[in-house]
Every structure is written in structure tokens, then in C-alpha cells.
Amino acid sequence: MLVSDPKIENPILHLVGETADRMGLECYVIGGWVRDLFLHRPSDDIDVVVVGSGIALAEAVAKKLGRGAHLSVFKTYGTAQVKKRLPVTGDGLQEIELEFVGARRESYTRDSRNPIVEDGTLQEDQNRRDFTINAMAICLNKARYGELLDPFDGMGDLERCIIKTPLDPDITFSDDPLRMMRAIRFATQLGFNLDGETFDAIARNKERIGIITRERIAEELNKIMLSRRPSEGFILLDKTGLLPLIFPELAALKGIEVKEGRGHKDVFYHTLKVLDNVAELQRLRVTGDGLQEKDLWLRWAALLHDIGKPKSKAWDPHAGWTFRNHNYIGAKMVPKIFAKMKLPLNEKMEYVRKMVDLHMRPINLIEDTVTDSAVRRLLFEAGDDIEDLMLLCDADITSRNEEKKARFHQNYQLVRQKMVELEERDRIRNFQPPVDGMEIMELFHLEPCSLVGELKAAIKDAILDGVIPNDHDAAKAFVIELWQKKQK
């Protein structure tokens, strides 16, 4: 079959093929770029497999591309990478990234996913690919340019929307257990289903996931999280039995307990609904280049917002099932989960922790009389992340009662309106007390001590409670009066 698509006529692909012809090498574009070509998805990274030395072809292509081409060689792995920024339609530049590797066959030992690699044929290289839709190759040599080699009917599986391994799935997953995560990730990203045998093989081989590093698992989870409907990935992880092995805290949210005829909602499925809601709300507000890195961490906040509920669940004969302080308990769990999963322990983790801690605050403002003081404190604690927090709270409304949902959304709008009014008037977001510690020490001839902190905190509380406005003169008068009272 000859491929007819404008993308295959990319001059860079012709250059690779012509260079290979001069060197007497067979070469093919393979893997994700080919898959995405047929799915009409954007794909900038081009994988080229060479029957022979991939490094030698990469070096020749880099030389042909000339000035501005960047060559990286990884001799240990027999691979090389060529990058160059090339003009595209209009005035812009686009970075082209070519990955070169020699065709190979692989064998594995039981205790490692790192294969023993030997030179091989194109067919042997296709045999080692993870899924049929990633094993398709298109020839770049001039005599057969554009010819599709599809030994495992990857095109058929694309049409059937199926994720399937080229060979025996038990061997595929036992050899490299990360492929189990990749199968679920691709199914989630593409909206595909797992082939029945592939699904069953993941369930049979799930314990093999133990030899995969936490970093690689987290990388796949992040890709699932950034999918259009991330819930589908977590449901597959649960159904195949992988979830309790890689994320026991999330698996612990599953189930409904009934007492005296009263049950609570299944927190696991509620959480996944909130996650999908966040993903949808983020898409609605996307501008410019699309999703930003911060969007990933708000999705993590959605996934973890109720993570403290199993530890806080209690039965009250009058109130029924309660989850008191689950936000506080969950916030304390966030750093431990991030550390265990090798996620970043920096401002990204702090952002997720803050979102989990604060996610109940806006709903409390709805349920109680909305006071200026309470709104000021929420603005102060959320800072620049207040819009993200309110998006998370909107996503947390998952009731099937449409009237109740509409009422909650309307009440959140009232809270937002109150926030805008107070921020315009009092400039509370990220504020610092207008009289700082140095001025307090000068005013009262104090050395650094706890009393300085107490006075500064009193100014902050007075502003947040609306006792004084957020300006220097009012704050100075307030702290002088407070000091005089303390001296009596």
C-alpha cells in the first residue's frame, strides 16, 4: 500500500531517504508519527529505523542539513537524534526532531525491563514494538517511497479503535511491564479500547509492574491526567488490578459502606467525575498555546482533593456518614504521596497541597452567611491561585440533582462577585501588612522577638477582619494603640 498524504511529502523525509540511498541503507519512518499520520493528529517527533547503523545515517543527515542542525549521539543505546529549526508556512520556525535507531531484535531477563539488544531486520524490529498501531512503517527509500509495511494490521486496529500487542501479550507485558501502563495511556489518549486478550494479559501480569521505577509510572500517569477524559485511564487501571499496586491511596477511595440503611457516595467515582470536570473546564478557558504545565497540577489536586476521606470517615447516628477535616488530612497526605511517586517536591507539590487544603472553604462560604472577613481570608490564603481554586470547586459539584447543581453554581457566582468587590477595595490578594517588622521594632525600640511577630499578625488579622483598612496610616495607628494597651 502506498501512503497518499501531504505530510509524507515533507522535504526532510525525502532528504533522509536520499541520504540513505547514497549510503546503501534501507530506512523507514516508524511508530507514533505513522500512527498519528493516519489519525490526523499533530506529531513533531519523527522516529526513523535503519537496517544498518542508525548513528551513521544520523551523522550524514545532520551534515546534509548543515548549519543549525544539532546532532546528539547515544552510542550505548545505538541511537542518535538530529534537531533543526526549519521555516514553516508564514513567518515562523518549527523545530524538527529526528530519532534514528538501527533495526534490532530484543530479548529480556526476568528481573529487568532493559533488553539484550542485537542487530536485526525490519521485521524483527516491528516484532519488538509494543502495539500494532505503533509497529507500522513507511519506506523512505526512493524506489519504494511511501510504501506502508503493516504486518500486524495496525491500520485495521486504528479503524476498530483497538489497542493490541503485535505478538503474545503475556510475553510483551512480562518482558517490559511498563507497556501495561502505556496500553492504558494510549487507550485513554486516543479514546480506544483494549483488545480482550490484551486486557486479560495486563490483569495476569499486573504484579510485574513492581520492577518499573516510580518515575516511569508517574510519567505515564501524567500523560493519562492530561488526556481529554482522564477518568477512563484510572478506571482501566482499577479494572486490570494495577491501581492498588501503583496508587493504593486512590484505590482506597472505592466502595460504599451502608449503616442503618444509609450509605455514602463512592468517593472513587466522584473523584474521577471531578477530574473530568476540571479537564473540561480547563479546555473551555484555554487560550494561546493550549494547556499549560500548571493545568496538570490542578488535575492532580482534583484527583487528591478527597484523598483524606477514608481516614476521616466516621458514623454519626444523627448526621450519618461524616468526613470531618478530610481536607486537612488530605493536605497532609499530599507530600507523602508526591515523595513516594517521585513527583516534584517543590512549588508544584505546595500548590496541590494548598488546593486540597482549601477546597472546602468556598462551599462553607455558601452554606454560611458570606461575611467580608471570611472572603478576605480566603483571598489572602489562596493568593494568585484563587481562580484555580474556584474552578476546582465548580468541578466538585457532581450532584445528579440539576436544581441543586444550579443553586450551588449560582452561589459560587455570588462568592466570586464578593471577591471582586473586596479585592478592588481592600487589595487583599498576596498582601503584606503595611507596617512591617522593621517599623514595629523602630516604633517600640524592640529587638527581634516573638512580640514583633504577634503585633504584625494582629495588624494582618485586623485588616482581614475589616477592623481597619489596608493602608499604612491606619495600620500604624492600630498597632500603636495595641502597644499602649499592652503596656498598661
KAJO-V917488 format. One record per helix or strand of 2 or more residues. SS is the DSSP state (A for helix, B for strand). FROM is the first residue (numbers start at 0). TO is the last residue. If there is no record, write none. Layout:
<<SS,FROM,TO> <SS,FROM,TO>>
//
This chain:
<<A,5,8> <A,10,22> <B,25,29> <A,31,38> <B,44,50> <A,53,64> <B,69,73> <B,78,86> <B,92,101> <B,103,106> <B,115,118> <A,121,126> <A,131,133> <B,136,138> <A,141,143> <B,146,148> <A,153,159> <B,161,162> <A,168,174> <A,177,189> <B,192,193> <A,195,210> <A,213,224> <A,230,238> <A,242,245> <A,247,250> <B,257,258> <B,261,262> <A,266,283> <A,292,303> <A,308,311> <B,313,315> <B,319,321> <A,325,339> <A,346,357> <A,360,366> <A,371,394> <A,401,425> <A,436,443> <A,449,463> <A,471,486>>
//
